[in-house]
Amino acid sequence: MDASSAYQDTLPLSSDALLTQMEDWGLAYRLHTHVPLRTVEDAKAVEDQFKVPGENALRVKNLYLRDKKKRNYLVTLEQSREIDLKALGAELGLGNLSFGSADRLLQNLGIRPGAVSPLAMINGVQNGVRFFMDAAAQQAEVIYMHPLVNDRTVALTRTDMMAFFDRIGCEITWLP
């Protein structure tokens, strides 16, 4: 099964339900639909259609990781930022990190590979997933991310993104 909106009804929380919840909370977003994006390269190929002249935007990539103690982490970074998992684990005091399986991703974040997103913390918080985010988000006006499926992208202002995390009780650890 792929990570597109065609299969969103098989997720614990559908993309449509997430967007409705965000609207109910008064969070504004711009929704873009596109071909399924599985990689940063895929995203870069279509991002011109979302660009707003003069907008200070952050486009992200997301890593679902686990440590040897089977603790789960979501790490959201600027999409072009290089990352060394060994160095990241050491820097954060987490030890060796590895990618979590597709089954665990669905179990802990309620999403499929290709749709990993900070918005998945709506499921991750209740499952004990720790969230780390690139400090570049603190400077961006708008952050682009998937709403639990990979054929949609939402643009959220930093203020509305932070309000989302407050609403779901998600603590952010900022990565320099």
Secondary structure as UniProt FT lines:
FT   HELIX           5..10
FT   HELIX           15..24
FT   TURN            25..26
FT   STRAND          29..33
FT   HELIX           40..46
FT   HELIX           47..49
FT   TURN            53..54
FT   STRAND          57..67
FT   TURN            68..69
FT   STRAND          72..78
FT   TURN            79..80
FT   HELIX           85..91
FT   TURN            92..93
FT   STRAND          97..99
FT   HELIX           102..109
FT   TURN            113..114
FT   HELIX           118..120
FT   HELIX           121..124
FT   HELIX           125..127
FT   STRAND          130..134
FT   HELIX           135..138
FT   STRAND          142..145
FT   TURN            150..151
FT   STRAND          152..157
FT   HELIX           158..168
FT   STRAND          172..175
//
